Each structure stands twice: as structure tokens, then as C-alpha cells.
Amino acid sequence: MDQAFSDFGQVLDSIVMRDRDTGRSRGFGFVTYSSGEEANAAVAGMNEQELDGRQIKVNLANPRGT
């Protein structure tokens, strides 16, 4: 995931959410960029693209606590 999303800017962190019992991917994750502009570029460039054989939806996440 880092490699695909690093085309749009500096990836500070990325995580794929996993089921705590099975360890299998829950089908979504988060990527943190160093700027909002980079995040917006990733949304524009990656939304509805294919990653690891699956079409993905990319959008901006709301900060925790909002």
C-alpha cells in the first residue's frame, strides 16, 4: 500500500485494519500524508483504481473525536 500511495507525496504512516480474532484484513486502511494537498492528490489519483486485484475507494478520513 505504501508504494502505491507514495506516488502522491510523503507517506508518514499507513495501516491496514485487521480482524483482531483472525488477523485477516477487514478491507480498509488509512494512509497519513505530510500535507492536505498530498492527501487530496491521492484521493484524486487513486479513487476507483485497482490495488492488489481489488477496486478501491479512497476518501479523506475525519479526524478522531469529530
KENURO-417755 format. One record per residue (C-alpha): x, y, z; residue number from 1. Coordinates in Angstrom, 2 decimals. Example, Ala and Ser with C-alpha at 12.3 -4.5 7.8 and 13.67 -1.06 7.14 Angstrom:
<dokes>
<doke><x>12.30</x><y>-4.50</y><z>7.80</z><num>1</num></doke>
<doke><x>13.67</x><y>-1.06</y><z>7.14</z><num>2</num></doke>
</dokes>
This chain:
<dokes>
<doke><x>0.00</x><y>0.00</y><z>0.00</z><num>1</num></doke>
<doke><x>2.83</x><y>2.41</y><z>0.84</z><num>2</num></doke>
<doke><x>4.35</x><y>2.04</y><z>-2.61</z><num>3</num></doke>
<doke><x>1.10</x><y>2.79</y><z>-4.46</z><num>4</num></doke>
<doke><x>0.25</x><y>5.81</y><z>-2.33</z><num>5</num></doke>
<doke><x>3.78</x><y>7.26</y><z>-2.17</z><num>6</num></doke>
<doke><x>3.39</x><y>8.45</y><z>-5.77</z><num>7</num></doke>
<doke><x>1.29</x><y>11.31</y><z>-4.38</z><num>8</num></doke>
<doke><x>3.51</x><y>12.52</y><z>-1.56</z><num>9</num></doke>
<doke><x>5.37</x><y>11.61</y><z>1.60</z><num>10</num></doke>
<doke><x>3.55</x><y>8.80</y><z>3.41</z><num>11</num></doke>
<doke><x>4.04</x><y>9.29</y><z>7.15</z><num>12</num></doke>
<doke><x>2.06</x><y>6.23</y><z>8.19</z><num>13</num></doke>
<doke><x>-0.17</x><y>3.55</y><z>6.72</z><num>14</num></doke>
<doke><x>-2.19</x><y>0.78</y><z>8.29</z><num>15</num></doke>
<doke><x>-4.47</x><y>-1.96</y><z>7.04</z><num>16</num></doke>
<doke><x>-7.20</x><y>-2.69</y><z>9.57</z><num>17</num></doke>
<doke><x>-7.32</x><y>-6.37</y><z>10.57</z><num>18</num></doke>
<doke><x>-9.81</x><y>-8.54</y><z>12.40</z><num>19</num></doke>
<doke><x>-8.45</x><y>-8.98</y><z>15.91</z><num>20</num></doke>
<doke><x>-9.55</x><y>-12.62</y><z>16.11</z><num>21</num></doke>
<doke><x>-8.47</x><y>-13.93</y><z>12.70</z><num>22</num></doke>
<doke><x>-5.83</x><y>-11.39</y><z>11.66</z><num>23</num></doke>
<doke><x>-7.45</x><y>-11.13</y><z>8.23</z><num>24</num></doke>
<doke><x>-7.80</x><y>-7.77</y><z>6.52</z><num>25</num></doke>
<doke><x>-11.09</x><y>-6.01</y><z>7.17</z><num>26</num></doke>
<doke><x>-10.91</x><y>-4.49</y><z>3.69</z><num>27</num></doke>
<doke><x>-9.91</x><y>-0.95</y><z>4.58</z><num>28</num></doke>
<doke><x>-6.98</x><y>1.04</y><z>5.83</z><num>29</num></doke>
<doke><x>-5.59</x><y>4.50</y><z>6.41</z><num>30</num></doke>
<doke><x>-2.70</x><y>6.47</y><z>4.90</z><num>31</num></doke>
<doke><x>-1.32</x><y>9.59</y><z>6.57</z><num>32</num></doke>
<doke><x>0.42</x><y>12.23</y><z>4.43</z><num>33</num></doke>
<doke><x>2.57</x><y>15.17</y><z>5.43</z><num>34</num></doke>
<doke><x>0.11</x><y>17.66</y><z>3.90</z><num>35</num></doke>
<doke><x>-3.52</x><y>18.05</y><z>2.93</z><num>36</num></doke>
<doke><x>-2.50</x><y>18.75</y><z>-0.65</z><num>37</num></doke>
<doke><x>-0.82</x><y>15.36</y><z>-0.90</z><num>38</num></doke>
<doke><x>-3.86</x><y>13.65</y><z>0.60</z><num>39</num></doke>
<doke><x>-6.15</x><y>15.37</y><z>-1.90</z><num>40</num></doke>
<doke><x>-3.87</x><y>14.31</y><z>-4.76</z><num>41</num></doke>
<doke><x>-4.06</x><y>10.70</y><z>-3.55</z><num>42</num></doke>
<doke><x>-7.85</x><y>10.82</y><z>-3.44</z><num>43</num></doke>
<doke><x>-7.96</x><y>12.21</y><z>-6.98</z><num>44</num></doke>
<doke><x>-5.38</x><y>9.76</y><z>-8.30</z><num>45</num></doke>
<doke><x>-6.27</x><y>6.53</y><z>-6.50</z><num>46</num></doke>
<doke><x>-10.06</x><y>6.55</y><z>-6.08</z><num>47</num></doke>
<doke><x>-11.67</x><y>3.70</y><z>-8.03</z><num>48</num></doke>
<doke><x>-8.27</x><y>2.34</y><z>-9.12</z><num>49</num></doke>
<doke><x>-7.22</x><y>-1.28</y><z>-8.73</z><num>50</num></doke>
<doke><x>-4.89</x><y>-2.28</y><z>-5.90</z><num>51</num></doke>
<doke><x>-3.95</x><y>-5.91</y><z>-5.27</z><num>52</num></doke>
<doke><x>-6.73</x><y>-7.07</y><z>-7.57</z><num>53</num></doke>
<doke><x>-9.48</x><y>-5.02</y><z>-5.91</z><num>54</num></doke>
<doke><x>-11.09</x><y>-1.76</y><z>-6.96</z><num>55</num></doke>
<doke><x>-10.60</x><y>0.67</y><z>-4.09</z><num>56</num></doke>
<doke><x>-12.48</x><y>3.70</y><z>-2.84</z><num>57</num></doke>
<doke><x>-10.32</x><y>6.49</y><z>-1.48</z><num>58</num></doke>
<doke><x>-11.61</x><y>9.41</y><z>0.54</z><num>59</num></doke>
<doke><x>-10.47</x><y>11.72</y><z>3.30</z><num>60</num></doke>
<doke><x>-10.98</x><y>10.45</y><z>6.84</z><num>61</num></doke>
<doke><x>-12.42</x><y>12.59</y><z>9.59</z><num>62</num></doke>
<doke><x>-10.05</x><y>13.25</y><z>12.49</z><num>63</num></doke>
<doke><x>-10.76</x><y>11.15</y><z>15.57</z><num>64</num></doke>
<doke><x>-13.18</x><y>12.72</y><z>18.01</z><num>65</num></doke>
<doke><x>-15.23</x><y>14.66</y><z>15.46</z><num>66</num></doke>
</dokes>
